[in-house]
Amino acid sequence: MATNAGRTALVTGASSGIGEALARCFAGGGFDLVLVARSAAKLQALAAELQAAHSVAVRVLPADLAAPGAAAALHAALRRRRVAVDVLVNNAGVLEHGAFTDIAASRHQQLIDLNIGALTAMLAQFVPDMRERGWGRVLNVASLAAFQPVPTLATYAATKAYVLSLSEALAVELGGSGVSVTALCPGFTDTPMIGAGPPGSGKLPQLPAVLVGHAADVAAAGYRACLRGEVVCVPGAINRAGSLASRVLPRRLVRGMGRALAKTQR
């Protein structure tokens, strides 16, 4: 904890699920926190709990990161408060399940705006500061879906493929700078975003228990990988095998894997 005293981690999408679990990991590690999400009430409750439990400073900055200029406004607000972000955790994201043609065009755009646009904007605002200071960590929450096309999660999987590719590219660009970039690629995880949904959507209880991870376990793996500067973290042996298969098998077989995965969600 002493090593991280005085360092600050900014966590987006911190109000629930993996983001909340990651906030708990960083607070437990002695990091001060900046918590970002749309729900101010949930963030305030979490902040009070973490401050009491770990004696760290926790700032709450509610924001809709998909809104134009949101990342720049967040960066400016922290600069005015003289808060330097040492670790950036890009966890905010949305998911939509269903056939591509059954999803409204506006909803596809929302996925792209948050999962890709907001994440890229946050990187563009905060990574240059880290590089200038000579130390920093970035944890981008992607998905196991980043490794292959997933029918009925087509746009979501494509956005996560972007996150994985960008993370790997930045990890190379920033090599030797003291700043590392990690892509966390969890499989199905028991979170509100995955578990909730309208009738007919892919529901977590329909999946075999062995395929469903827990947010706390995923966050712990991502936290350790981030601080160690690992480039890609895939929690779980089965998920790691799946990610490897997706990279070495012919694309025809990879599409077949995606088809089989989609069927488990019906």
Secondary structure as GFF3:
##gff-version 3
##sequence-region A 1 266
A	DSSP	three_ten_helix	2	4	.	.	.	ID=ss1
A	DSSP	beta_strand	8	12	.	.	.	ID=ss2
A	DSSP	alpha_helix	17	28	.	.	.	ID=ss3
A	DSSP	beta_strand	32	36	.	.	.	ID=ss4
A	DSSP	alpha_helix	40	54	.	.	.	ID=ss5
A	DSSP	beta_strand	58	60	.	.	.	ID=ss6
A	DSSP	alpha_helix	70	80	.	.	.	ID=ss7
A	DSSP	beta_strand	87	90	.	.	.	ID=ss8
A	DSSP	three_ten_helix	100	102	.	.	.	ID=ss9
A	DSSP	alpha_helix	105	112	.	.	.	ID=ss10
A	DSSP	pi_helix	113	118	.	.	.	ID=ss11
A	DSSP	alpha_helix	119	133	.	.	.	ID=ss12
A	DSSP	beta_strand	136	141	.	.	.	ID=ss13
A	DSSP	three_ten_helix	144	147	.	.	.	ID=ss14
A	DSSP	alpha_helix	154	173	.	.	.	ID=ss15
A	DSSP	beta_strand	179	184	.	.	.	ID=ss16
A	DSSP	beta_strand	189	190	.	.	.	ID=ss17
A	DSSP	alpha_helix	192	195	.	.	.	ID=ss18
A	DSSP	three_ten_helix	204	206	.	.	.	ID=ss19
A	DSSP	three_ten_helix	209	211	.	.	.	ID=ss20
A	DSSP	beta_strand	213	214	.	.	.	ID=ss21
A	DSSP	alpha_helix	215	228	.	.	.	ID=ss22
A	DSSP	beta_strand	232	233	.	.	.	ID=ss23
A	DSSP	alpha_helix	237	248	.	.	.	ID=ss24
A	DSSP	alpha_helix	251	263	.	.	.	ID=ss25
###
